[in-house]
Structures are given as C-alpha cells and as structure tokens.
Amino acid sequence: MINFLLSWIILPLVIPPYRIYSLRELFEVLVWQGMGAVGWPLALVGGFANLLLQGKLTGLASLLFIVIYPIMLLLLILVLSSKRPKRWTLIILHMLITFSFAAVWYPVLNGYDFMGE
C-alpha cells in the first residue's frame, strides 16, 4: 500500500514540472512499466548484440534501467517463496519498484524524444 501511495500519487507530484498528472499520463506510465517488466529479456539480448556488433554498450543509465526488472523479479520470487521473507529483500524490492516508477514518470511528465542519440 505504501509503495502504491509513493509510486502513483506522491512521486509524480515531486518530479518537475510539479503538476497534477492526467489519467492518460498515468496509463502511459503503467504501459511503459508493463513493457519493461515483460520486455527486459529482449532488451538484454539487444544490448548484448549491440556489444558484439558495434563493440560498445548503450548508456549506463539505460543498462541499469533494463537490469532493474530481472532483479525485481528475482526479489519478488524470493519474497513470495519464503514463509518469512527477510527484511532486506522487501526493502530492496520496494526501493527498486519506486526507482523504476521514478525513471518512467520523469520522461512521461517532461516529454521524451525517441529520435535522440
């Protein structure tokens, strides 16, 4: 419940331009989060192919954003499979969820350019 409150209500209000978001923007954030949660294997394969073919990685921020989803999935499995989950797994899981929402809210609220670099 706290993560819902933080990621969907408070977080968009503290990211510049400090305004109330629309229902369309909320839906857009949820779609991007869903694509990240489902599409991370393809993104990792694409990053590895880019490394092999061009000899360089994409930006560090992009790589960290892609890697966050498998880590969240692993932590979720650890939390759900354990009868008494450890506090550190819960804390890290909630921090990563909040960070992933912040990383998606910022470009949605400020506009993003798909034609950049």
Buried (B, 14 or more C-beta within 10 A) or exposed (E): EEEEEBBBEEBBEEBEEEEEBEEEBBEBBEEBBEEBEEEBEEBBEEBEEEEEEEEEEBEEEEBEBBBBBEBBEEBBEBBEEEEEBEEEBEEBBBEBBBBBBBBBBBBBBEEEEEEEE
